[in-house]
Amino acid sequence: MPYCTKCGAPLKEDDRFCPVCGAAAAKVTREEYTVSGSNLVDRVRELLHEGNVTRVIVKDDKGKTLLEIPATVGVVGVVLAPWLAALGVIAALVANCRIVVEKRE
């Protein structure tokens, strides 16, 4: 679910403007990658360092969401450490997983 960049209110997929504050909704594109559990942490780290990523979602083979990492976490490296530790645990338990990356245009 996308959120307003100005006030943080939840937006519907087809909203062009925020219903709360009236700000224009930024277009969000999604890219999906399939990786093995052993490459999960490295790939997520690469994606967060790209800079234009707003959210990273890790899902299992069946499509169940295992972890969501908001973009604000990617900015501060110290705050990122617990997320990467959680990813390490997920990588140990899952053979293959999908990474959904949301980017704001």
N, C-alpha and C positions, 0 to 999 in steps of 0.2 A: 504494500500500500504506500503510495507516495505521500509526502507531507509538504506543507507550505514552507518555503524557504524564509519567509518573513515572520510568520507567527507560529509555525509548527503544527497547525491544524491538519488533521487527516484529509486527504483529497481522494476523490474517486478517480479511476483511471482516465476517464474522458473529460474531467474538469479542465477548463482553460484558465479559470480564475478561482482564487480562494473564496469560498462562501463566507468566511469569517472576516477577513481583512480586505478582500478585493484585489490582492496582488496577483500579477500574472503567474500562472503555474509554469515552471520550467519543464521542458520535455525531458523525460527520462528514458534512456535506452537500456535494454537488458542484453547481456551476453552470457552464454552458458558454456562452461568447460567441464569435461569429464577427466578426472585425474585419479591416480591410484592413491591409496592411503599413505604410502611412503613419500609421495611428492606433495601432499596436501599443504603442509606448513610452508614449504618454500614457495609454492605457487601463490598462496594467499599473501605472503609477505611481498612478493613481486607486484601483485595487483594493488596493494595498499600504497606502495611507493610510487605508483603512476601519477597520483595526485588528483585526477578528475573523477575518482570513484566515490560514490556517495554511500554505497552499502554493499557488503559482501554477504551472501547467504550460502551456507554449506548444507547440502541435502544428501540423503543416502540414495541408493539405487531405486528405491520405491517412491521417492519424491518427498519424503518426510523431512521437514526442516530440523537440522541438528544444532545450528548455530547461526546467529545473525550478528554481524559486526558493523556498527554504524560508522560513517566516515569520520566523525569527530575523533574517534579513537585512533584512526590512522595517522592523525596529525601529531599526536604526542607519543613518543616511543616508550616512555615509562608505563603509560597506561595500557599499551599494547601487549605487554608481557603476559598478563593473565589470560588474555584472549588466545595468544599463541600456545600457552600451556594447555588450555582447553582443546585447542586444535590438535595438539600432540596426542591427547587421550583419544579423541575421535579417530585420528589416523591409525592408532593402534587397534581400534575395535572394528573399523570399516575397511573392507578390501578396496572398493571403488566408491567414489562419491562424485557429486556434481557441485560445481561452484557457479552460482548465479551472481553476476556483477551488474550493479546498477550504476550508470553514468549519467550525469546531468549535462545536457548540451547547452 
